[in-house]
């Protein structure tokens, strides 16, 4: 990470008992392992990737719910 790079605070929610207690994100060849259930400071690019991944996961769950409701 460059010294001039802006850090952004992110929060990774806790997950189920069967999931890893850490959250992995990689951006431009740099890996970050963040603890779930705590706030962390990461470069803006990593924060944007986390937000993108969370939005994709939300969309997946919404699509699953839509499909379930159509089959009921």
PDB file with SEQRES, HELIX, SHEET and CRYST1 records, atoms N, CA, C and O in Angstrom:
SEQRES   1 A   72  UNK UNK UNK UNK UNK UNK UNK UNK UNK UNK UNK UNK UNK          
SEQRES   2 A   72  UNK UNK UNK UNK UNK UNK UNK UNK UNK UNK UNK UNK UNK          
SEQRES   3 A   72  UNK UNK UNK UNK UNK UNK UNK UNK UNK UNK UNK UNK UNK          
SEQRES   4 A   72  UNK UNK UNK UNK UNK UNK UNK UNK UNK UNK UNK UNK UNK          
SEQRES   5 A   72  UNK UNK UNK UNK UNK UNK UNK UNK UNK UNK UNK UNK UNK          
SEQRES   6 A   72  UNK UNK UNK UNK UNK UNK UNK                                  
HELIX    1 AA1 UNK A   44  UNK A   71  1                                  28    
SHEET    1 AA1 2 UNK A   7  UNK A  11  0                                        
SHEET    2 AA1 2 UNK A  39  UNK A  43 -1                                        
SHEET    1 AA2 2 UNK A  22  UNK A  27  0                                        
SHEET    2 AA2 2 UNK A  30  UNK A  35 -1                                        
CRYST1    1.000    1.000    1.000  90.00  90.00  90.00 P 1           1          
ATOM      1  N   UNK A   1       0.841  -1.176   0.000  1.00  0.00           N  
ATOM      2  CA  UNK A   1       0.000   0.000   0.000  1.00  0.00           C  
ATOM      3  C   UNK A   1       0.882   1.234   0.000  1.00  0.00           C  
ATOM      4  O   UNK A   1       1.877   1.298   0.721  1.00  0.00           O  
ATOM      5  N   UNK A   2       0.517   2.199  -0.802  1.00  0.00           N  
ATOM      6  CA  UNK A   2       1.251   3.448  -0.868  1.00  0.00           C  
ATOM      7  C   UNK A   2       0.874   4.328   0.321  1.00  0.00           C  
ATOM      8  O   UNK A   2      -0.268   4.304   0.781  1.00  0.00           O  
ATOM      9  N   UNK A   3       1.833   5.101   0.813  1.00  0.00           N  
ATOM     10  CA  UNK A   3       1.567   5.973   1.945  1.00  0.00           C  
ATOM     11  C   UNK A   3       0.491   7.001   1.634  1.00  0.00           C  
ATOM     12  O   UNK A   3      -0.265   7.391   2.523  1.00  0.00           O  
ATOM     13  N   UNK A   4       0.411   7.445   0.385  1.00  0.00           N  
ATOM     14  CA  UNK A   4      -0.558   8.468   0.008  1.00  0.00           C  
ATOM     15  C   UNK A   4      -1.963   7.903  -0.220  1.00  0.00           C  
ATOM     16  O   UNK A   4      -2.909   8.663  -0.431  1.00  0.00           O  
ATOM     17  N   UNK A   5      -2.102   6.586  -0.178  1.00  0.00           N  
ATOM     18  CA  UNK A   5      -3.397   5.959  -0.448  1.00  0.00           C  
ATOM     19  C   UNK A   5      -4.348   6.173   0.733  1.00  0.00           C  
ATOM     20  O   UNK A   5      -3.987   5.945   1.888  1.00  0.00           O  
ATOM     21  N   UNK A   6      -5.553   6.611   0.422  1.00  0.00           N  
ATOM     22  CA  UNK A   6      -6.553   6.891   1.446  1.00  0.00           C  
ATOM     23  C   UNK A   6      -7.100   5.584   2.026  1.00  0.00           C  
ATOM     24  O   UNK A   6      -7.432   4.658   1.285  1.00  0.00           O  
ATOM     25  N   UNK A   7      -7.189   5.520   3.361  1.00  0.00           N  
ATOM     26  CA  UNK A   7      -7.756   4.354   4.023  1.00  0.00           C  
ATOM     27  C   UNK A   7      -9.218   4.624   4.350  1.00  0.00           C  
ATOM     28  O   UNK A   7      -9.603   5.739   4.704  1.00  0.00           O  
ATOM     29  N   UNK A   8     -10.013   3.580   4.223  1.00  0.00           N  
ATOM     30  CA  UNK A   8     -11.450   3.667   4.462  1.00  0.00           C  
ATOM     31  C   UNK A   8     -11.802   2.615   5.514  1.00  0.00           C  
ATOM     32  O   UNK A   8     -11.273   1.503   5.497  1.00  0.00           O  
ATOM     33  N   UNK A   9     -12.693   2.976   6.421  1.00  0.00           N  
ATOM     34  CA  UNK A   9     -13.123   2.019   7.436  1.00  0.00           C  
ATOM     35  C   UNK A   9     -14.246   1.155   6.867  1.00  0.00           C  
ATOM     36  O   UNK A   9     -15.203   1.662   6.283  1.00  0.00           O  
ATOM     37  N   UNK A  10     -14.110  -0.161   7.049  1.00  0.00           N  
ATOM     38  CA  UNK A  10     -15.137  -1.105   6.603  1.00  0.00           C  
ATOM     39  C   UNK A  10     -15.501  -2.009   7.771  1.00  0.00           C  
ATOM     40  O   UNK A  10     -14.713  -2.196   8.698  1.00  0.00           O  
ATOM     41  N   UNK A  11     -16.693  -2.562   7.713  1.00  0.00           N  
ATOM     42  CA  UNK A  11     -17.143  -3.516   8.712  1.00  0.00           C  
ATOM     43  C   UNK A  11     -17.573  -4.780   7.994  1.00  0.00           C  
ATOM     44  O   UNK A  11     -18.425  -4.738   7.106  1.00  0.00           O  
ATOM     45  N   UNK A  12     -16.989  -5.898   8.374  1.00  0.00           N  
ATOM     46  CA  UNK A  12     -17.353  -7.190   7.806  1.00  0.00           C  
ATOM     47  C   UNK A  12     -18.230  -7.889   8.847  1.00  0.00           C  
ATOM     48  O   UNK A  12     -17.745  -8.222   9.928  1.00  0.00           O  
ATOM     49  N   UNK A  13     -19.516  -8.117   8.541  1.00  0.00           N  
ATOM     50  CA  UNK A  13     -20.404  -8.737   9.531  1.00  0.00           C  
ATOM     51  C   UNK A  13     -19.956 -10.153   9.901  1.00  0.00           C  
ATOM     52  O   UNK A  13     -19.299 -10.845   9.123  1.00  0.00           O  
ATOM     53  N   UNK A  14     -20.330 -10.550  11.097  1.00  0.00           N  
ATOM     54  CA  UNK A  14     -20.092 -11.946  11.511  1.00  0.00           C  
ATOM     55  C   UNK A  14     -20.920 -12.857  10.614  1.00  0.00           C  
ATOM     56  O   UNK A  14     -21.890 -12.427   9.990  1.00  0.00           O  
ATOM     57  N   UNK A  15     -20.521 -14.112  10.562  1.00  0.00           N  
ATOM     58  CA  UNK A  15     -21.246 -15.064   9.727  1.00  0.00           C  
ATOM     59  C   UNK A  15     -21.591 -16.289  10.551  1.00  0.00           C  
ATOM     60  O   UNK A  15     -21.417 -16.306  11.769  1.00  0.00           O  
ATOM     61  N   UNK A  16     -22.070 -17.293   9.885  1.00  0.00           N  
ATOM     62  CA  UNK A  16     -22.452 -18.525  10.562  1.00  0.00           C  
ATOM     63  C   UNK A  16     -21.262 -19.252  11.180  1.00  0.00           C  
ATOM     64  O   UNK A  16     -20.106 -18.951  10.883  1.00  0.00           O  
ATOM     65  N   UNK A  17     -21.569 -20.198  12.031  1.00  0.00           N  
ATOM     66  CA  UNK A  17     -20.539 -20.944  12.742  1.00  0.00           C  
ATOM     67  C   UNK A  17     -19.648 -21.758  11.796  1.00  0.00           C  
ATOM     68  O   UNK A  17     -18.500 -22.055  12.126  1.00  0.00           O  
ATOM     69  N   UNK A  18     -20.173 -22.112  10.632  1.00  0.00           N  
ATOM     70  CA  UNK A  18     -19.401 -22.940   9.694  1.00  0.00           C  
ATOM     71  C   UNK A  18     -18.514 -22.132   8.767  1.00  0.00           C  
ATOM     72  O   UNK A  18     -17.775 -22.713   7.973  1.00  0.00           O  
ATOM     73  N   UNK A  19     -18.564 -20.797   8.843  1.00  0.00           N  
ATOM     74  CA  UNK A  19     -17.751 -19.965   7.960  1.00  0.00           C  
ATOM     75  C   UNK A  19     -16.464 -19.540   8.637  1.00  0.00           C  
ATOM     76  O   UNK A  19     -16.369 -19.502   9.863  1.00  0.00           O  
ATOM     77  N   UNK A  20     -15.487 -19.223   7.823  1.00  0.00           N  
ATOM     78  CA  UNK A  20     -14.191 -18.741   8.299  1.00  0.00           C  
ATOM     79  C   UNK A  20     -14.391 -17.460   9.118  1.00  0.00           C  
ATOM     80  O   UNK A  20     -15.184 -16.604   8.726  1.00  0.00           O  
ATOM     81  N   UNK A  21     -13.689 -17.314  10.242  1.00  0.00           N  
ATOM     82  CA  UNK A  21     -13.835 -16.092  11.048  1.00  0.00           C  
ATOM     83  C   UNK A  21     -13.172 -14.870  10.404  1.00  0.00           C  
ATOM     84  O   UNK A  21     -13.290 -13.757  10.917  1.00  0.00           O  
ATOM     85  N   UNK A  22     -12.485 -15.077   9.294  1.00  0.00           N  
ATOM     86  CA  UNK A  22     -11.830 -13.985   8.581  1.00  0.00           C  
ATOM     87  C   UNK A  22     -12.414 -13.848   7.183  1.00  0.00           C  
ATOM     88  O   UNK A  22     -12.982 -14.795   6.638  1.00  0.00           O  
ATOM     89  N   UNK A  23     -12.268 -12.663   6.613  1.00  0.00           N  
ATOM     90  CA  UNK A  23     -12.776 -12.360   5.280  1.00  0.00           C  
ATOM     91  C   UNK A  23     -11.576 -12.013   4.403  1.00  0.00           C  
ATOM     92  O   UNK A  23     -10.764 -11.161   4.764  1.00  0.00           O  
ATOM     93  N   UNK A  24     -11.466 -12.665   3.269  1.00  0.00           N  
ATOM     94  CA  UNK A  24     -10.361 -12.433   2.349  1.00  0.00           C  
ATOM     95  C   UNK A  24     -10.808 -11.539   1.209  1.00  0.00           C  
ATOM     96  O   UNK A  24     -11.878 -11.741   0.634  1.00  0.00           O  
ATOM     97  N   UNK A  25      -9.986 -10.547   0.882  1.00  0.00           N  
ATOM     98  CA  UNK A  25     -10.211  -9.727  -0.307  1.00  0.00           C  
ATOM     99  C   UNK A  25      -8.846  -9.453  -0.930  1.00  0.00           C  
ATOM    100  O   UNK A  25      -7.868  -9.199  -0.227  1.00  0.00           O  
ATOM    101  N   UNK A  26      -8.797  -9.509  -2.250  1.00  0.00           N  
ATOM    102  CA  UNK A  26      -7.558  -9.221  -2.971  1.00  0.00           C  
ATOM    103  C   UNK A  26      -7.810  -8.190  -4.049  1.00  0.00           C  
ATOM    104  O   UNK A  26      -8.791  -8.279  -4.788  1.00  0.00           O  
ATOM    105  N   UNK A  27      -6.920  -7.207  -4.141  1.00  0.00           N  
ATOM    106  CA  UNK A  27      -7.044  -6.148  -5.130  1.00  0.00           C  
ATOM    107  C   UNK A  27      -5.658  -5.859  -5.698  1.00  0.00           C  
ATOM    108  O   UNK A  27      -4.718  -5.566  -4.960  1.00  0.00           O  
ATOM    109  N   UNK A  28      -5.549  -5.945  -7.021  1.00  0.00           N  
ATOM    110  CA  UNK A  28      -4.294  -5.632  -7.714  1.00  0.00           C  
ATOM    111  C   UNK A  28      -3.101  -6.386  -7.133  1.00  0.00           C  
ATOM    112  O   UNK A  28      -2.020  -5.820  -6.971  1.00  0.00           O  
ATOM    113  N   UNK A  29      -3.303  -7.651  -6.825  1.00  0.00           N  
ATOM    114  CA  UNK A  29      -2.222  -8.488  -6.340  1.00  0.00           C  
ATOM    115  C   UNK A  29      -1.897  -8.338  -4.865  1.00  0.00           C  
ATOM    116  O   UNK A  29      -0.955  -8.963  -4.379  1.00  0.00           O  
ATOM    117  N   UNK A  30      -2.652  -7.528  -4.146  1.00  0.00           N  
ATOM    118  CA  UNK A  30      -2.437  -7.348  -2.709  1.00  0.00           C  
ATOM    119  C   UNK A  30      -3.596  -8.003  -1.979  1.00  0.00           C  
ATOM    120  O   UNK A  30      -4.758  -7.738  -2.285  1.00  0.00           O  
ATOM    121  N   UNK A  31      -3.283  -8.858  -1.015  1.00  0.00           N  
ATOM    122  CA  UNK A  31      -4.308  -9.589  -0.270  1.00  0.00           C  
ATOM    123  C   UNK A  31      -4.524  -8.967   1.102  1.00  0.00           C  
ATOM    124  O   UNK A  31      -3.590  -8.476   1.737  1.00  0.00           O  
ATOM    125  N   UNK A  32      -5.776  -8.998   1.542  1.00  0.00           N  
ATOM    126  CA  UNK A  32      -6.141  -8.517   2.868  1.00  0.00           C  
ATOM    127  C   UNK A  32      -6.974  -9.599   3.539  1.00  0.00           C  
ATOM    128  O   UNK A  32      -7.890 -10.144   2.924  1.00  0.00           O  
ATOM    129  N   UNK A  33      -6.671  -9.911   4.774  1.00  0.00           N  
ATOM    130  CA  UNK A  33      -7.462 -10.838   5.561  1.00  0.00           C  
ATOM    131  C   UNK A  33      -8.001 -10.025   6.727  1.00  0.00           C  
ATOM    132  O   UNK A  33      -7.246  -9.560   7.581  1.00  0.00           O  
ATOM    133  N   UNK A  34      -9.325  -9.862   6.749  1.00  0.00           N  
ATOM    134  CA  UNK A  34      -9.972  -8.994   7.717  1.00  0.00           C  
ATOM    135  C   UNK A  34     -10.807  -9.814   8.690  1.00  0.00           C  
ATOM    136  O   UNK A  34     -11.477 -10.761   8.278  1.00  0.00           O  
ATOM    137  N   UNK A  35     -10.780  -9.469   9.971  1.00  0.00           N  
ATOM    138  CA  UNK A  35     -11.604 -10.207  10.939  1.00  0.00           C  
ATOM    139  C   UNK A  35     -13.078  -9.875  10.779  1.00  0.00           C  
ATOM    140  O   UNK A  35     -13.439  -8.715  10.580  1.00  0.00           O  
ATOM    141  N   UNK A  36     -13.918 -10.875  10.865  1.00  0.00           N  
ATOM    142  CA  UNK A  36     -15.366 -10.651  10.815  1.00  0.00           C  
ATOM    143  C   UNK A  36     -15.835 -10.116  12.164  1.00  0.00           C  
ATOM    144  O   UNK A  36     -15.312 -10.492  13.213  1.00  0.00           O  
ATOM    145  N   UNK A  37     -16.824  -9.237  12.118  1.00  0.00           N  
ATOM    146  CA  UNK A  37     -17.390  -8.689  13.338  1.00  0.00           C  
ATOM    147  C   UNK A  37     -16.628  -7.509  13.910  1.00  0.00           C  
ATOM    148  O   UNK A  37     -16.928  -7.059  15.016  1.00  0.00           O  
ATOM    149  N   UNK A  38     -15.652  -7.002  13.180  1.00  0.00           N  
ATOM    150  CA  UNK A  38     -14.860  -5.865  13.638  1.00  0.00           C  
ATOM    151  C   UNK A  38     -14.666  -4.874  12.499  1.00  0.00           C  
ATOM    152  O   UNK A  38     -14.790  -5.226  11.326  1.00  0.00           O  
ATOM    153  N   UNK A  39     -14.360  -3.637  12.856  1.00  0.00           N  
ATOM    154  CA  UNK A  39     -14.050  -2.623  11.854  1.00  0.00           C  
ATOM    155  C   UNK A  39     -12.574  -2.738  11.483  1.00  0.00           C  
ATOM    156  O   UNK A  39     -11.730  -3.041  12.327  1.00  0.00           O  
ATOM    157  N   UNK A  40     -12.278  -2.491  10.211  1.00  0.00           N  
ATOM    158  CA  UNK A  40     -10.911  -2.513   9.706  1.00  0.00           C  
ATOM    159  C   UNK A  40     -10.720  -1.318   8.783  1.00  0.00           C  
ATOM    160  O   UNK A  40     -11.684  -0.793   8.227  1.00  0.00           O  
ATOM    161  N   UNK A  41      -9.483  -0.895   8.626  1.00  0.00           N  
ATOM    162  CA  UNK A  41      -9.165   0.194   7.708  1.00  0.00           C  
ATOM    163  C   UNK A  41      -8.376  -0.398   6.544  1.00  0.00           C  
ATOM    164  O   UNK A  41      -7.342  -1.039   6.728  1.00  0.00           O  
ATOM    165  N   UNK A  42      -8.899  -0.163   5.334  1.00  0.00           N  
ATOM    166  CA  UNK A  42      -8.295  -0.697   4.119  1.00  0.00           C  
ATOM    167  C   UNK A  42      -8.234   0.400   3.067  1.00  0.00           C  
ATOM    168  O   UNK A  42      -8.942   1.400   3.184  1.00  0.00           O  
ATOM    169  N   UNK A  43      -7.406   0.236   2.047  1.00  0.00           N  
ATOM    170  CA  UNK A  43      -7.400   1.210   0.943  1.00  0.00           C  
ATOM    171  C   UNK A  43      -8.778   1.296   0.277  1.00  0.00           C  
ATOM    172  O   UNK A  43      -9.552   0.339   0.307  1.00  0.00           O  
ATOM    173  N   UNK A  44      -9.068   2.434  -0.312  1.00  0.00           N  
ATOM    174  CA  UNK A  44     -10.368   2.668  -0.945  1.00  0.00           C  
ATOM    175  C   UNK A  44     -10.695   1.607  -1.997  1.00  0.00           C  
ATOM    176  O   UNK A  44     -11.851   1.206  -2.127  1.00  0.00           O  
ATOM    177  N   UNK A  45      -9.698   1.151  -2.744  1.00  0.00           N  
ATOM    178  CA  UNK A  45      -9.944   0.133  -3.770  1.00  0.00           C  
ATOM    179  C   UNK A  45     -10.414  -1.182  -3.144  1.00  0.00           C  
ATOM    180  O   UNK A  45     -11.287  -1.850  -3.697  1.00  0.00           O  
ATOM    181  N   UNK A  46      -9.846  -1.555  -2.005  1.00  0.00           N  
ATOM    182  CA  UNK A  46     -10.274  -2.776  -1.314  1.00  0.00           C  
ATOM    183  C   UNK A  46     -11.681  -2.601  -0.759  1.00  0.00           C  
ATOM    184  O   UNK A  46     -12.485  -3.531  -0.815  1.00  0.00           O  
ATOM    185  N   UNK A  47     -11.989  -1.425  -0.226  1.00  0.00           N  
ATOM    186  CA  UNK A  47     -13.336  -1.150   0.290  1.00  0.00           C  
ATOM    187  C   UNK A  47     -14.367  -1.240  -0.829  1.00  0.00           C  
ATOM    188  O   UNK A  47     -15.463  -1.763  -0.627  1.00  0.00           O  
ATOM    189  N   UNK A  48     -14.020  -0.735  -2.000  1.00  0.00           N  
ATOM    190  CA  UNK A  48     -14.936  -0.802  -3.146  1.00  0.00           C  
ATOM    191  C   UNK A  48     -15.169  -2.256  -3.564  1.00  0.00           C  
ATOM    192  O   UNK A  48     -16.291  -2.622  -3.915  1.00  0.00           O  
ATOM    193  N   UNK A  49     -14.138  -3.076  -3.532  1.00  0.00           N  
ATOM    194  CA  UNK A  49     -14.286  -4.491  -3.888  1.00  0.00           C  
ATOM    195  C   UNK A  49     -15.143  -5.219  -2.863  1.00  0.00           C  
ATOM    196  O   UNK A  49     -15.951  -6.073  -3.229  1.00  0.00           O  
ATOM    197  N   UNK A  50     -14.976  -4.894  -1.585  1.00  0.00           N  
ATOM    198  CA  UNK A  50     -15.802  -5.500  -0.539  1.00  0.00           C  
ATOM    199  C   UNK A  50     -17.265  -5.129  -0.763  1.00  0.00           C  
ATOM    200  O   UNK A  50     -18.142  -5.988  -0.671  1.00  0.00           O  
ATOM    201  N   UNK A  51     -17.534  -3.867  -1.054  1.00  0.00           N  
ATOM    202  CA  UNK A  51     -18.904  -3.407  -1.306  1.00  0.00           C  
ATOM    203  C   UNK A  51     -19.490  -4.102  -2.536  1.00  0.00           C  
ATOM    204  O   UNK A  51     -20.656  -4.496  -2.528  1.00  0.00           O  
ATOM    205  N   UNK A  52     -18.685  -4.254  -3.592  1.00  0.00           N  
ATOM    206  CA  UNK A  52     -19.147  -4.935  -4.801  1.00  0.00           C  
ATOM    207  C   UNK A  52     -19.498  -6.385  -4.504  1.00  0.00           C  
ATOM    208  O   UNK A  52     -20.526  -6.886  -4.960  1.00  0.00           O  
ATOM    209  N   UNK A  53     -18.648  -7.056  -3.742  1.00  0.00           N  
ATOM    210  CA  UNK A  53     -18.887  -8.460  -3.409  1.00  0.00           C  
ATOM    211  C   UNK A  53     -20.133  -8.608  -2.535  1.00  0.00           C  
ATOM    212  O   UNK A  53     -20.912  -9.542  -2.727  1.00  0.00           O  
ATOM    213  N   UNK A  54     -20.329  -7.705  -1.582  1.00  0.00           N  
ATOM    214  CA  UNK A  54     -21.512  -7.775  -0.726  1.00  0.00           C  
ATOM    215  C   UNK A  54     -22.787  -7.512  -1.534  1.00  0.00           C  
ATOM    216  O   UNK A  54     -23.811  -8.155  -1.301  1.00  0.00           O  
ATOM    217  N   UNK A  55     -22.729  -6.575  -2.477  1.00  0.00           N  
ATOM    218  CA  UNK A  55     -23.889  -6.293  -3.327  1.00  0.00           C  
ATOM    219  C   UNK A  55     -24.218  -7.511  -4.201  1.00  0.00           C  
ATOM    220  O   UNK A  55     -25.389  -7.830  -4.403  1.00  0.00           O  
ATOM    221  N   UNK A  56     -23.197  -8.181  -4.713  1.00  0.00           N  
ATOM    222  CA  UNK A  56     -23.413  -9.377  -5.533  1.00  0.00           C  
ATOM    223  C   UNK A  56     -24.032 -10.491  -4.692  1.00  0.00           C  
ATOM    224  O   UNK A  56     -24.912 -11.211  -5.165  1.00  0.00           O  
ATOM    225  N   UNK A  57     -23.580 -10.634  -3.460  1.00  0.00           N  
ATOM    226  CA  UNK A  57     -24.144 -11.659  -2.575  1.00  0.00           C  
ATOM    227  C   UNK A  57     -25.604 -11.343  -2.256  1.00  0.00           C  
ATOM    228  O   UNK A  57     -26.446 -12.242  -2.253  1.00  0.00           O  
ATOM    229  N   UNK A  58     -25.911 -10.067  -1.986  1.00  0.00           N  
ATOM    230  CA  UNK A  58     -27.290  -9.662  -1.731  1.00  0.00           C  
ATOM    231  C   UNK A  58     -28.170  -9.964  -2.946  1.00  0.00           C  
ATOM    232  O   UNK A  58     -29.282 -10.469  -2.790  1.00  0.00           O  
ATOM    233  N   UNK A  59     -27.688  -9.662  -4.144  1.00  0.00           N  
ATOM    234  CA  UNK A  59     -28.442  -9.917  -5.370  1.00  0.00           C  
ATOM    235  C   UNK A  59     -28.691 -11.412  -5.554  1.00  0.00           C  
ATOM    236  O   UNK A  59     -29.762 -11.816  -6.006  1.00  0.00           O  
ATOM    237  N   UNK A  60     -27.702 -12.231  -5.203  1.00  0.00           N  
ATOM    238  CA  UNK A  60     -27.852 -13.675  -5.317  1.00  0.00           C  
ATOM    239  C   UNK A  60     -28.965 -14.161  -4.391  1.00  0.00           C  
ATOM    240  O   UNK A  60     -29.814 -14.949  -4.807  1.00  0.00           O  
ATOM    241  N   UNK A  61     -28.968 -13.699  -3.141  1.00  0.00           N  
ATOM    242  CA  UNK A  61     -30.004 -14.122  -2.199  1.00  0.00           C  
ATOM    243  C   UNK A  61     -31.391 -13.648  -2.634  1.00  0.00           C  
ATOM    244  O   UNK A  61     -32.371 -14.376  -2.475  1.00  0.00           O  
ATOM    245  N   UNK A  62     -31.479 -12.440  -3.178  1.00  0.00           N  
ATOM    246  CA  UNK A  62     -32.761 -11.939  -3.679  1.00  0.00           C  
ATOM    247  C   UNK A  62     -33.259 -12.790  -4.849  1.00  0.00           C  
ATOM    248  O   UNK A  62     -34.448 -13.101  -4.929  1.00  0.00           O  
ATOM    249  N   UNK A  63     -32.359 -13.165  -5.749  1.00  0.00           N  
ATOM    250  CA  UNK A  63     -32.742 -14.002  -6.884  1.00  0.00           C  
ATOM    251  C   UNK A  63     -33.210 -15.373  -6.408  1.00  0.00           C  
ATOM    252  O   UNK A  63     -34.170 -15.925  -6.945  1.00  0.00           O  
ATOM    253  N   UNK A  64     -32.534 -15.923  -5.401  1.00  0.00           N  
ATOM    254  CA  UNK A  64     -32.957 -17.215  -4.858  1.00  0.00           C  
ATOM    255  C   UNK A  64     -34.355 -17.119  -4.253  1.00  0.00           C  
ATOM    256  O   UNK A  64     -35.183 -18.008  -4.446  1.00  0.00           O  
ATOM    257  N   UNK A  65     -34.612 -16.037  -3.519  1.00  0.00           N  
ATOM    258  CA  UNK A  65     -35.923 -15.854  -2.922  1.00  0.00           C  
ATOM    259  C   UNK A  65     -37.006 -15.710  -4.010  1.00  0.00           C  
ATOM    260  O   UNK A  65     -38.100 -16.257  -3.873  1.00  0.00           O  
ATOM    261  N   UNK A  66     -36.701 -14.987  -5.064  1.00  0.00           N  
ATOM    262  CA  UNK A  66     -37.646 -14.818  -6.166  1.00  0.00           C  
ATOM    263  C   UNK A  66     -37.959 -16.167  -6.806  1.00  0.00           C  
ATOM    264  O   UNK A  66     -39.119 -16.467  -7.090  1.00  0.00           O  
ATOM    265  N   UNK A  67     -36.944 -16.971  -7.031  1.00  0.00           N  
ATOM    266  CA  UNK A  67     -37.153 -18.293  -7.629  1.00  0.00           C  
ATOM    267  C   UNK A  67     -37.957 -19.184  -6.699  1.00  0.00           C  
ATOM    268  O   UNK A  67     -38.833 -19.922  -7.151  1.00  0.00           O  
ATOM    269  N   UNK A  68     -37.669 -19.125  -5.407  1.00  0.00           N  
ATOM    270  CA  UNK A  68     -38.434 -19.945  -4.446  1.00  0.00           C  
ATOM    271  C   UNK A  68     -39.911 -19.553  -4.435  1.00  0.00           C  
ATOM    272  O   UNK A  68     -40.793 -20.411  -4.399  1.00  0.00           O  
ATOM    273  N   UNK A  69     -40.165 -18.237  -4.469  1.00  0.00           N  
ATOM    274  CA  UNK A  69     -41.554 -17.785  -4.411  1.00  0.00           C  
ATOM    275  C   UNK A  69     -42.324 -18.165  -5.673  1.00  0.00           C  
ATOM    276  O   UNK A  69     -43.544 -18.327  -5.626  1.00  0.00           O  
ATOM    277  N   UNK A  70     -41.629 -18.307  -6.798  1.00  0.00           N  
ATOM    278  CA  UNK A  70     -42.292 -18.702  -8.041  1.00  0.00           C  
ATOM    279  C   UNK A  70     -42.605 -20.187  -8.064  1.00  0.00           C  
ATOM    280  O   UNK A  70     -43.505 -20.610  -8.790  1.00  0.00           O  
ATOM    281  N   UNK A  71     -41.890 -20.986  -7.292  1.00  0.00           N  
ATOM    282  CA  UNK A  71     -42.118 -22.425  -7.289  1.00  0.00           C  
ATOM    283  C   UNK A  71     -43.097 -22.847  -6.205  1.00  0.00           C  
ATOM    284  O   UNK A  71     -43.548 -23.993  -6.192  1.00  0.00           O  
ATOM    285  N   UNK A  72     -43.431 -21.944  -5.304  1.00  0.00           N  
ATOM    286  CA  UNK A  72     -44.382 -22.272  -4.216  1.00  0.00           C  
ATOM    287  C   UNK A  72     -45.797 -22.224  -4.666  1.00  0.00           C  
ATOM    288  O   UNK A  72     -46.705 -22.474  -3.873  1.00  0.00           O  
TER     289      UNK A  72                                                      
END                                                                             
